Amino acid sequence: MTEATIVQNLATIHHIAITVDDVEKAVNWYRDTFNCEIEYQDKTWAFIRFQNIKLALVMPNQHPAHLAFLHEQAEQFGELKTHRDGSRSIYINDSAGNAVEIVAKDSIKD
């Protein structure tokens, strides 16, 4: 098996979400500190693109802090919810109780 084949078979982390108290303040800090692109921002969450991953800034009462993985058969984890951006996903917990979002790969427009 070649290195390219192995890389193609690895799972994809789509984004990491961290909770913040003030989305605008957090967006400004990340934009001023790092070279990144703001893909979306409102009062409750923001999506920031870096070269190798996306970062979601979320309010604690809206979403849990989590890792989001793309998956070809996300439906196998349960009923998917459609989000305002058109993506479909479900939240589950890993073996340590951390929130993990499983995102249907075909619902992402990257």
N, CA, C and O atoms as a Tinker XYZ file with bonds, in Angstrom:
   440  protein
     1  N      0.849000   -1.170000    0.000000    73     2
     2  CA     0.000000    0.000000    0.000000    64     1     3
     3  C      0.903000    1.244000    0.000000    63     2     4     5
     4  O      1.816000    1.359000    0.817000    81     3
     5  N      0.635000    2.160000   -0.920000    73     3     6
     6  CA     1.447000    3.370000   -1.010000    64     5     7
     7  C      1.006000    4.397000    0.021000    63     6     8     9
     8  O     -0.090000    4.311000    0.575000    81     7
     9  N      1.877000    5.372000    0.268000    73     7    10
    10  CA     1.536000    6.439000    1.221000    64     9    11
    11  C      0.300000    7.204000    0.751000    63    10    12    13
    12  O     -0.539000    7.580000    1.570000    81    11
    13  N      0.176000    7.439000   -0.556000    73    11    14
    14  CA    -0.994000    8.146000   -1.094000    64    13    15
    15  C     -2.273000    7.370000   -0.818000    63    14    16    17
    16  O     -3.296000    7.972000   -0.494000    81    15
    17  N     -2.236000    6.039000   -0.941000    73    15    18
    18  CA    -3.411000    5.206000   -0.659000    64    17    19
    19  C     -3.779000    5.286000    0.816000    63    18    20    21
    20  O     -4.957000    5.388000    1.161000    81    19
    21  N     -2.772000    5.240000    1.688000    73    19    22
    22  CA    -3.030000    5.328000    3.120000    64    21    23
    23  C     -3.679000    6.661000    3.452000    63    22    24    25
    24  O     -4.656000    6.700000    4.200000    81    23
    25  N     -3.155000    7.754000    2.912000    73    23    26
    26  CA    -3.703000    9.090000    3.183000    64    25    27
    27  C     -5.140000    9.177000    2.692000    63    26    28    29
    28  O     -5.980000    9.773000    3.367000    81    27
    29  N     -5.444000    8.601000    1.536000    73    27    30
    30  CA    -6.807000    8.629000    1.012000    64    29    31
    31  C     -7.769000    7.885000    1.922000    63    30    32    33
    32  O     -8.953000    8.219000    1.957000    81    31
    33  N     -7.305000    6.901000    2.647000    73    31    34
    34  CA    -8.164000    6.095000    3.502000    64    33    35
    35  C     -8.345000    6.680000    4.900000    63    34    36    37
    36  O     -9.180000    6.189000    5.660000    81    35
    37  N     -7.592000    7.705000    5.255000    73    35    38
    38  CA    -7.712000    8.305000    6.574000    64    37    39
    39  C     -8.992000    9.121000    6.682000    63    38    40    41
    40  O     -9.454000    9.705000    5.701000    81    39
    41  N     -9.556000    9.156000    7.876000    73    39    42
    42  CA   -10.745000    9.971000    8.119000    64    41    43
    43  C    -10.374000   11.453000    8.011000    63    42    44    45
    44  O     -9.213000   11.830000    8.173000    81    43
    45  N    -11.377000   12.278000    7.736000    73    43    46
    46  CA   -11.167000   13.712000    7.588000    64    45    47
    47  C    -11.824000   14.463000    8.736000    63    46    48    49
    48  O    -13.030000   14.349000    8.957000    81    47
    49  N    -11.021000   15.232000    9.464000    73    47    50
    50  CA   -11.590000   16.154000   10.447000    64    49    51
    51  C    -11.987000   17.398000    9.676000    63    50    52    53
    52  O    -11.142000   18.048000    9.060000    81    51
    53  N    -13.260000   17.729000    9.706000    73    51    54
    54  CA   -13.768000   18.887000    8.977000    64    53    55
    55  C    -13.534000   20.181000    9.742000    63    54    56    57
    56  O    -13.095000   21.180000    9.172000    81    55
    57  N    -13.831000   20.154000   11.040000    73    55    58
    58  CA   -13.582000   21.335000   11.857000    64    57    59
    59  C    -13.495000   20.975000   13.330000    63    58    60    61
    60  O    -13.890000   19.889000   13.755000    81    59
    61  N    -12.975000   21.906000   14.081000    73    59    62
    62  CA   -12.958000   21.848000   15.534000    64    61    63
    63  C    -13.794000   23.026000   16.012000    63    62    64    65
    64  O    -13.656000   24.134000   15.494000    81    63
    65  N    -14.654000   22.798000   16.987000    73    63    66
    66  CA   -15.491000   23.876000   17.534000    64    65    67
    67  C    -15.093000   24.127000   18.983000    63    66    68    69
    68  O    -14.994000   23.204000   19.792000    81    67
    69  N    -14.872000   25.390000   19.280000    73    67    70
    70  CA   -14.589000   25.791000   20.652000    64    69    71
    71  C    -15.645000   26.795000   21.087000    63    70    72    73
    72  O    -16.167000   27.550000   20.267000    81    71
    73  N    -15.956000   26.802000   22.369000    73    71    74
    74  CA   -16.947000   27.744000   22.879000    64    73    75
    75  C    -16.269000   29.055000   23.253000    63    74    76    77
    76  O    -15.150000   29.079000   23.766000    81    75
    77  N    -16.982000   30.143000   22.980000    73    75    78
    78  CA   -16.514000   31.492000   23.306000    64    77    79
    79  C    -17.678000   32.269000   23.904000    63    78    80    81
    80  O    -18.839000   31.955000   23.643000    81    79
    81  N    -17.369000   33.279000   24.702000    73    79    82
    82  CA   -18.413000   34.115000   25.297000    64    81    83
    83  C    -18.869000   35.226000   24.370000    63    82    84    85
    84  O    -19.992000   35.716000   24.492000    81    83
    85  N    -18.002000   35.629000   23.438000    73    83    86
    86  CA   -18.291000   36.745000   22.539000    64    85    87
    87  C    -17.734000   36.389000   21.167000    63    86    88    89
    88  O    -16.522000   36.431000   20.958000    81    87
    89  N    -18.607000   36.041000   20.239000    73    87    90
    90  CA   -18.178000   35.590000   18.911000    64    89    91
    91  C    -17.400000   36.684000   18.191000    63    90    92    93
    92  O    -16.334000   36.414000   17.638000    81    91
    93  N    -17.906000   37.904000   18.187000    73    91    94
    94  CA   -17.236000   38.998000   17.472000    64    93    95
    95  C    -15.828000   39.244000   18.017000    63    94    96    97
    96  O    -14.882000   39.409000   17.247000    81    95
    97  N    -15.693000   39.268000   19.326000    73    95    98
    98  CA   -14.382000   39.473000   19.951000    64    97    99
    99  C    -13.425000   38.343000   19.576000    63    98   100   101
   100  O    -12.258000   38.592000   19.272000    81    99
   101  N    -13.914000   37.107000   19.596000    73    99   102
   102  CA   -13.073000   35.955000   19.250000    64   101   103
   103  C    -12.670000   35.989000   17.778000    63   102   104   105
   104  O    -11.516000   35.717000   17.448000    81   103
   105  N    -13.608000   36.320000   16.892000    73   103   106
   106  CA   -13.293000   36.421000   15.463000    64   105   107
   107  C    -12.211000   37.469000   15.250000    63   106   108   109
   108  O    -11.247000   37.236000   14.521000    81   107
   109  N    -12.371000   38.617000   15.884000    73   107   110
   110  CA   -11.371000   39.676000   15.738000    64   109   111
   111  C     -9.995000   39.209000   16.208000    63   110   112   113
   112  O     -8.985000   39.499000   15.566000    81   111
   113  N     -9.958000   38.486000   17.328000    73   111   114
   114  CA    -8.675000   38.007000   17.835000    64   113   115
   115  C     -8.024000   37.032000   16.855000    63   114   116   117
   116  O     -6.838000   37.168000   16.555000    81   115
   117  N     -8.777000   36.049000   16.351000    73   115   118
   118  CA    -8.203000   35.081000   15.418000    64   117   119
   119  C     -7.780000   35.755000   14.119000    63   118   120   121
   120  O     -6.723000   35.439000   13.574000    81   119
   121  N     -8.590000   36.676000   13.619000    73   119   122
   122  CA    -8.255000   37.376000   12.378000    64   121   123
   123  C     -7.000000   38.235000   12.555000    63   122   124   125
   124  O     -6.152000   38.286000   11.665000    81   123
   125  N     -6.881000   38.912000   13.707000    73   123   126
   126  CA    -5.731000   39.780000   13.955000    64   125   127
   127  C     -4.464000   38.999000   14.282000    63   126   128   129
   128  O     -3.362000   39.502000   14.064000    81   127
   129  N     -4.598000   37.791000   14.796000    73   127   130
   130  CA    -3.458000   36.999000   15.246000    64   129   131
   131  C     -2.941000   36.039000   14.183000    63   130   132   133
   132  O     -1.741000   35.774000   14.126000    81   131
   133  N     -3.828000   35.516000   13.341000    73   131   134
   134  CA    -3.455000   34.506000   12.354000    64   133   135
   135  C     -3.953000   34.892000   10.965000    63   134   136   137
   136  O     -4.882000   35.686000   10.819000    81   135
   137  N     -3.320000   34.319000    9.958000    73   135   138
   138  CA    -3.773000   34.480000    8.587000    64   137   139
   139  C     -4.889000   33.461000    8.352000    63   138   140   141
   140  O     -4.627000   32.269000    8.197000    81   139
   141  N     -6.118000   33.932000    8.327000    73   139   142
   142  CA    -7.270000   33.051000    8.168000    64   141   143
   143  C     -8.370000   33.794000    7.422000    63   142   144   145
   144  O     -8.297000   35.007000    7.223000    81   143
   145  N     -9.380000   33.055000    7.018000    73   143   146
   146  CA   -10.506000   33.625000    6.266000    64   145   147
   147  C    -11.790000   33.377000    7.044000    63   146   148   149
   148  O    -12.061000   32.252000    7.463000    81   147
   149  N    -12.570000   34.419000    7.233000    73   147   150
   150  CA   -13.858000   34.295000    7.907000    64   149   151
   151  C    -14.872000   33.834000    6.861000    63   150   152   153
   152  O    -15.201000   34.583000    5.941000    81   151
   153  N    -15.368000   32.601000    7.000000    73   151   154
   154  CA   -16.349000   32.072000    6.054000    64   153   155
   155  C    -17.768000   32.495000    6.416000    63   154   156   157
   156  O    -18.594000   32.741000    5.537000    81   155
   157  N    -18.042000   32.578000    7.717000    73   155   158
   158  CA   -19.380000   32.939000    8.172000    64   157   159
   159  C    -19.263000   33.516000    9.569000    63   158   160   161
   160  O    -18.423000   33.092000   10.363000    81   159
   161  N    -20.118000   34.491000    9.861000    73   159   162
   162  CA   -20.157000   35.044000   11.210000    64   161   163
   163  C    -21.521000   35.642000   11.488000    63   162   164   165
   164  O    -22.065000   36.379000   10.666000    81   163
   165  N    -22.075000   35.320000   12.657000    73   163   166
   166  CA   -23.233000   36.029000   13.180000    64   165   167
   167  C    -23.030000   36.142000   14.690000    63   166   168   169
   168  O    -21.920000   35.914000   15.173000    81   167
   169  N    -24.051000   36.482000   15.432000    73   167   170
   170  CA   -23.889000   36.690000   16.874000    64   169   171
   171  C    -23.712000   35.384000   17.654000    63   170   172   173
   172  O    -23.210000   35.400000   18.778000    81   171
   173  N    -24.125000   34.242000   17.058000    73   171   174
   174  CA   -24.090000   32.983000   17.805000    64   173   175
   175  C    -22.972000   32.032000   17.390000    63   174   176   177
   176  O    -22.625000   31.130000   18.152000    81   175
   177  N    -22.399000   32.214000   16.193000    73   175   178
   178  CA   -21.288000   31.357000   15.789000    64   177   179
   179  C    -20.554000   31.946000   14.599000    63   178   180   181
   180  O    -21.069000   32.804000   13.883000    81   179
   181  N    -19.340000   31.462000   14.412000    73   179   182
   182  CA   -18.525000   31.875000   13.266000    64   181   183
   183  C    -17.751000   30.655000   12.777000    63   182   184   185
   184  O    -17.487000   29.715000   13.526000    81   183
   185  N    -17.400000   30.703000   11.500000    73   183   186
   186  CA   -16.646000   29.629000   10.873000    64   185   187
   187  C    -15.422000   30.257000   10.236000    63   186   188   189
   188  O    -15.542000   31.128000    9.375000    81   187
   189  N    -14.243000   29.818000   10.655000    73   187   190
   190  CA   -12.992000   30.397000   10.185000    64   189   191
   191  C    -12.185000   29.318000    9.475000    63   190   192   193
   192  O    -12.024000   28.208000    9.983000    81   191
   193  N    -11.677000   29.664000    8.285000    73   191   194
   194  CA   -10.888000   28.708000    7.492000    64   193   195
   195  C     -9.403000   29.016000    7.648000    63   194   196   197
   196  O     -8.956000   30.153000    7.492000    81   195
   197  N     -8.657000   27.957000    7.961000    73   195   198
   198  CA    -7.204000   28.003000    7.949000    64   197   199
   199  C     -6.740000   27.111000    6.805000    63   198   200   201
   200  O     -7.566000   26.456000    6.170000    81   199
   201  N     -5.463000   27.069000    6.531000    73   199   202
   202  CA    -4.970000   26.264000    5.411000    64   201   203
   203  C     -5.343000   24.798000    5.549000    63   202   204   205
   204  O     -5.677000   24.154000    4.554000    81   203
   205  N     -5.294000   24.253000    6.768000    73   203   206
   206  CA    -5.454000   22.812000    6.931000    64   205   207
   207  C     -6.707000   22.385000    7.680000    63   206   208   209
   208  O     -6.964000   21.187000    7.793000    81   207
   209  N     -7.498000   23.326000    8.197000    73   207   210
   210  CA    -8.688000   22.952000    8.966000    64   209   211
   211  C     -9.568000   24.180000    9.163000    63   210   212   213
   212  O     -9.133000   25.312000    8.951000    81   211
   213  N    -10.787000   23.945000    9.564000    73   211   214
   214  CA   -11.696000   25.036000    9.905000    64   213   215
   215  C    -11.889000   25.061000   11.414000    63   214   216   217
   216  O    -11.790000   24.033000   12.084000    81   215
   217  N    -12.164000   26.247000   11.935000    73   215   218
   218  CA   -12.429000   26.445000   13.349000    64   217   219
   219  C    -13.801000   27.077000   13.489000    63   218   220   221
   220  O    -14.076000   28.115000   12.889000    81   219
   221  N    -14.654000   26.458000   14.274000    73   219   222
   222  CA   -15.966000   27.037000   14.578000    64   221   223
   223  C    -15.891000   27.663000   15.964000    63   222   224   225
   224  O    -15.402000   27.045000   16.910000    81   223
   225  N    -16.373000   28.880000   16.072000    73   223   226
   226  CA   -16.479000   29.570000   17.350000    64   225   227
   227  C    -17.956000   29.580000   17.700000    63   226   228   229
   228  O    -18.759000   30.184000   16.989000    81   227
   229  N    -18.319000   28.924000   18.781000    73   227   230
   230  CA   -19.729000   28.736000   19.113000    64   229   231
   231  C    -20.033000   29.229000   20.517000    63   230   232   233
   232  O    -19.171000   29.232000   21.395000    81   231
   233  N    -21.266000   29.642000   20.707000    73   231   234
   234  CA   -21.733000   30.039000   22.032000    64   233   235
   235  C    -22.088000   28.765000   22.800000    63   234   236   237
   236  O    -22.651000   27.836000   22.221000    81   235
   237  N    -21.767000   28.708000   24.091000    73   235   238
   238  CA   -22.001000   27.484000   24.866000    64   237   239
   239  C    -23.454000   27.006000   24.858000    63   238   240   241
   240  O    -23.702000   25.804000   24.952000    81   239
   241  N    -24.412000   27.917000   24.749000    73   239   242
   242  CA   -25.828000   27.520000   24.756000    64   241   243
   243  C    -26.335000   27.117000   23.372000    63   242   244   245
   244  O    -27.496000   26.731000   23.235000    81   243
   245  N    -25.497000   27.199000   22.355000    73   243   246
   246  CA   -25.888000   26.859000   20.982000    64   245   247
   247  C    -25.368000   25.479000   20.552000    63   246   248   249
   248  O    -26.112000   24.674000   19.991000    81   247
   249  N    -24.102000   25.223000   20.818000    73   247   250
   250  CA   -23.445000   23.980000   20.416000    64   249   251
   251  C    -22.407000   23.611000   21.467000    63   250   252   253
   252  O    -21.866000   24.494000   22.133000    81   251
   253  N    -22.123000   22.338000   21.624000    73   251   254
   254  CA   -21.017000   21.968000   22.516000    64   253   255
   255  C    -19.679000   22.136000   21.790000    63   254   256   257
   256  O    -19.633000   22.127000   20.560000    81   255
   257  N    -18.616000   22.287000   22.538000    73   255   258
   258  CA   -17.286000   22.196000   21.940000    64   257   259
   259  C    -17.172000   20.776000   21.372000    63   258   260   261
   260  O    -17.611000   19.823000   22.015000    81   259
   261  N    -16.591000   20.622000   20.182000    73   259   262
   262  CA   -16.565000   19.300000   19.553000    64   261   263
   263  C    -15.545000   19.209000   18.430000    63   262   264   265
   264  O    -15.006000   20.217000   17.971000    81   263
   265  N    -15.295000   17.988000   18.001000    73   263   266
   266  CA   -14.577000   17.680000   16.765000    64   265   267
   267  C    -15.613000   17.232000   15.760000    63   266   268   269
   268  O    -16.541000   16.503000   16.109000    81   267
   269  N    -15.468000   17.658000   14.513000    73   267   270
   270  CA   -16.418000   17.248000   13.476000    64   269   271
   271  C    -15.672000   16.461000   12.395000    63   270   272   273
   272  O    -14.686000   16.930000   11.827000    81   271
   273  N    -16.166000   15.266000   12.134000    73   271   274
   274  CA   -15.591000   14.391000   11.120000    64   273   275
   275  C    -16.543000   14.256000    9.939000    63   274   276   277
   276  O    -17.758000   14.188000   10.123000    81   275
   277  N    -15.993000   14.218000    8.728000    73   275   278
   278  CA   -16.797000   13.892000    7.551000    64   277   279
   279  C    -16.918000   12.377000    7.482000    63   278   280   281
   280  O    -15.967000   11.656000    7.784000    81   279
   281  N    -18.096000   11.895000    7.082000    73   279   282
   282  CA   -18.298000   10.450000    7.006000    64   281   283
   283  C    -19.210000   10.124000    5.833000    63   282   284   285
   284  O    -20.230000   10.780000    5.621000    81   283
   285  N    -18.830000    9.107000    5.077000    73   283   286
   286  CA   -19.614000    8.672000    3.905000    64   285   287
   287  C    -20.987000    8.140000    4.298000    63   286   288   289
   288  O    -21.950000    8.331000    3.557000    81   287
   289  N    -21.097000    7.478000    5.449000    73   287   290
   290  CA   -22.361000    6.906000    5.912000    64   289   291
   291  C    -22.726000    7.456000    7.298000    63   290   292   293
   292  O    -22.911000    6.700000    8.251000    81   291
   293  N    -22.824000    8.764000    7.385000    73   291   294
   294  CA   -23.124000    9.413000    8.675000    64   293   295
   295  C    -24.445000    8.910000    9.255000    63   294   296   297
   296  O    -24.614000    8.884000   10.474000    81   295
   297  N    -25.379000    8.510000    8.395000    73   295   298
   298  CA   -26.702000    8.054000    8.848000    64   297   299
   299  C    -26.617000    6.832000    9.759000    63   298   300   301
   300  O    -27.528000    6.576000   10.546000    81   299
   301  N    -25.528000    6.084000    9.650000    73   299   302
   302  CA   -25.402000    4.881000   10.481000    64   301   303
   303  C    -25.273000    5.225000   11.960000    63   302   304   305
   304  O    -25.413000    4.344000   12.809000    81   303
   305  N    -25.009000    6.494000   12.285000    73   303   306
   306  CA   -24.865000    6.911000   13.674000    64   305   307
   307  C    -26.187000    7.400000   14.266000    63   306   308   309
   308  O    -26.268000    7.665000   15.466000    81   307
   309  N    -27.221000    7.521000   13.431000    73   307   310
   310  CA   -28.516000    7.980000   13.903000    64   309   311
   311  C    -29.119000    8.992000   12.945000    63   310   312   313
   312  O    -28.579000    9.246000   11.868000    81   311
   313  N    -30.238000    9.563000   13.344000    73   311   314
   314  CA   -30.956000   10.523000   12.499000    64   313   315
   315  C    -30.171000   11.824000   12.380000    63   314   316   317
   316  O    -29.801000   12.437000   13.381000    81   315
   317  N    -29.924000   12.234000   11.138000    73   315   318
   318  CA   -29.156000   13.452000   10.885000    64   317   319
   319  C    -30.051000   14.680000   10.967000    63   318   320   321
   320  O    -31.214000   14.638000   10.564000    81   319
   321  N    -29.513000   15.761000   11.485000    73   319   322
   322  CA   -30.207000   17.046000   11.555000    64   321   323
   323  C    -29.650000   17.932000   10.445000    63   322   324   325
   324  O    -28.438000   17.975000   10.236000    81   323
   325  N    -30.530000   18.643000    9.731000    73   323   326
   326  CA   -30.092000   19.579000    8.703000    64   325   327
   327  C    -29.873000   20.943000    9.346000    63   326   328   329
   328  O    -30.746000   21.463000   10.040000    81   327
   329  N    -28.699000   21.512000    9.108000    73   327   330
   330  CA   -28.333000   22.806000    9.684000    64   329   331
   331  C    -28.613000   23.932000    8.699000    63   330   332   333
   332  O    -28.888000   23.681000    7.526000    81   331
   333  N    -28.543000   25.167000    9.170000    73   331   334
   334  CA   -28.875000   26.329000    8.334000    64   333   335
   335  C    -27.965000   26.472000    7.120000    63   334   336   337
   336  O    -28.345000   27.119000    6.144000    81   335
   337  N    -26.772000   25.883000    7.158000    73   335   338
   338  CA   -25.883000   25.950000    5.992000    64   337   339
   339  C    -26.110000   24.793000    5.020000    63   338   340   341
   340  O    -25.414000   24.683000    4.011000    81   339
   341  N    -27.089000   23.925000    5.326000    73   339   342
   342  CA   -27.407000   22.800000    4.453000    64   341   343
   343  C    -26.677000   21.510000    4.802000    63   342   344   345
   344  O    -27.007000   20.450000    4.271000    81   343
   345  N    -25.695000   21.588000    5.683000    73   343   346
   346  CA   -25.002000   20.360000    6.089000    64   345   347
   347  C    -25.926000   19.521000    6.973000    63   346   348   349
   348  O    -26.838000   20.045000    7.613000    81   347
   349  N    -25.674000   18.215000    6.996000    73   347   350
   350  CA   -26.449000   17.288000    7.817000    64   349   351
   351  C    -25.496000   16.550000    8.734000    63   350   352   353
   352  O    -24.437000   16.091000    8.305000    81   351
   353  N    -25.877000   16.437000   10.007000    73   351   354
   354  CA   -24.983000   15.775000   10.949000    64   353   355
   355  C    -25.727000   15.276000   12.171000    63   354   356   357
   356  O    -26.917000   15.526000   12.362000    81   355
   357  N    -24.980000   14.564000   12.983000    73   355   358
   358  CA   -25.475000   14.092000   14.268000    64   357   359
   359  C    -24.324000   14.229000   15.273000    63   358   360   361
   360  O    -23.158000   14.031000   14.933000    81   359
   361  N    -24.676000   14.569000   16.500000    73   359   362
   362  CA   -23.695000   14.619000   17.577000    64   361   363
   363  C    -23.752000   13.306000   18.350000    63   362   364   365
   364  O    -24.828000   12.810000   18.685000    81   363
   365  N    -22.574000   12.756000   18.626000    73   363   366
   366  CA   -22.445000   11.572000   19.471000    64   365   367
   367  C    -21.347000   11.874000   20.488000    63   366   368   369
   368  O    -20.708000   12.923000   20.413000    81   367
   369  N    -21.128000   10.983000   21.420000    73   367   370
   370  CA   -20.030000   11.127000   22.374000    64   369   371
   371  C    -19.010000   10.029000   22.131000    63   370   372   373
   372  O    -19.362000    8.895000   21.809000    81   371
   373  N    -17.737000   10.385000   22.291000    73   371   374
   374  CA   -16.700000    9.365000   22.199000    64   373   375
   375  C    -16.643000    8.583000   23.508000    63   374   376   377
   376  O    -17.457000    8.811000   24.403000    81   375
   377  N    -15.706000    7.680000   23.623000    73   375   378
   378  CA   -15.639000    6.806000   24.803000    64   377   379
   379  C    -15.327000    7.562000   26.088000    63   378   380   381
   380  O    -15.539000    7.030000   27.178000    81   379
   381  N    -14.826000    8.791000   25.985000    73   379   382
   382  CA   -14.523000    9.601000   27.173000    64   381   383
   383  C    -15.596000   10.654000   27.430000    63   382   384   385
   384  O    -15.474000   11.452000   28.359000    81   383
   385  N    -16.658000   10.657000   26.603000    73   383   386
   386  CA   -17.746000   11.607000   26.796000    64   385   387
   387  C    -17.594000   12.914000   26.039000    63   386   388   389
   388  O    -18.414000   13.816000   26.214000    81   387
   389  N    -16.573000   13.046000   25.204000    73   387   390
   390  CA   -16.395000   14.257000   24.400000    64   389   391
   391  C    -17.383000   14.280000   23.246000    63   390   392   393
   392  O    -17.684000   13.239000   22.661000    81   391
   393  N    -17.889000   15.465000   22.915000    73   391   394
   394  CA   -18.823000   15.600000   21.799000    64   393   395
   395  C    -18.077000   15.456000   20.472000    63   394   396   397
   396  O    -17.025000   16.057000   20.253000    81   395
   397  N    -18.658000   14.639000   19.600000    73   395   398
   398  CA   -18.131000   14.417000   18.258000    64   397   399
   399  C    -19.296000   14.617000   17.298000    63   398   400   401
   400  O    -20.368000   14.040000   17.480000    81   399
   401  N    -19.080000   15.435000   16.279000    73   399   402
   402  CA   -20.102000   15.643000   15.255000    64   401   403
   403  C    -19.733000   14.797000   14.044000    63   402   404   405
   404  O    -18.610000   14.869000   13.546000    81   403
   405  N    -20.671000   14.008000   13.580000    73   403   406
   406  CA   -20.479000   13.201000   12.373000    64   405   407
   407  C    -21.267000   13.899000   11.262000    63   406   408   409
   408  O    -22.495000   13.975000   11.314000    81   407
   409  N    -20.552000   14.403000   10.263000    73   407   410
   410  CA   -21.144000   15.205000    9.196000    64   409   411
   411  C    -21.225000   14.362000    7.927000    63   410   412   413
   412  O    -20.245000   13.733000    7.528000    81   411
   413  N    -22.398000   14.353000    7.299000    73   411   414
   414  CA   -22.565000   13.641000    6.036000    64   413   415
   415  C    -21.668000   14.292000    4.981000    63   414   416   417
   416  O    -21.823000   15.472000    4.664000    81   415
   417  N    -20.752000   13.529000    4.455000    73   415   418
   418  CA   -19.783000   14.057000    3.493000    64   417   419
   419  C    -20.457000   14.679000    2.284000    63   418   420   421
   420  O    -19.980000   15.686000    1.759000    81   419
   421  N    -21.563000   14.095000    1.833000    73   419   422
   422  CA   -22.244000   14.622000    0.641000    64   421   423
   423  C    -23.008000   15.906000    0.908000    63   422   424   425
   424  O    -23.566000   16.485000   -0.024000    81   423
   425  N    -23.052000   16.375000    2.165000    73   423   426
   426  CA   -23.778000   17.611000    2.468000    64   425   427
   427  C    -22.848000   18.809000    2.590000    63   426   428   429
   428  O    -23.304000   19.919000    2.866000    81   427
   429  N    -21.560000   18.602000    2.389000    73   427   430
   430  CA   -20.561000   19.676000    2.499000    64   429   431
   431  C    -20.208000   20.176000    1.103000    63   430   432   433
   432  O    -19.999000   19.391000    0.178000    81   431
   433  N    -20.146000   21.491000    0.974000    73   431   434
   434  CA   -19.896000   22.110000   -0.329000    64   433   435
   435  C    -18.446000   22.556000   -0.527000    63   434   436   437
   436  O    -18.184000   23.407000   -1.377000    81   435
   437  N    -17.513000   22.012000    0.226000    73   435   438
   438  CA   -16.106000   22.467000    0.139000    64   437   439
   439  C    -15.587000   22.383000   -1.227000    63   438   440
   440  O    -14.429000   22.725000   -1.470000    81   439
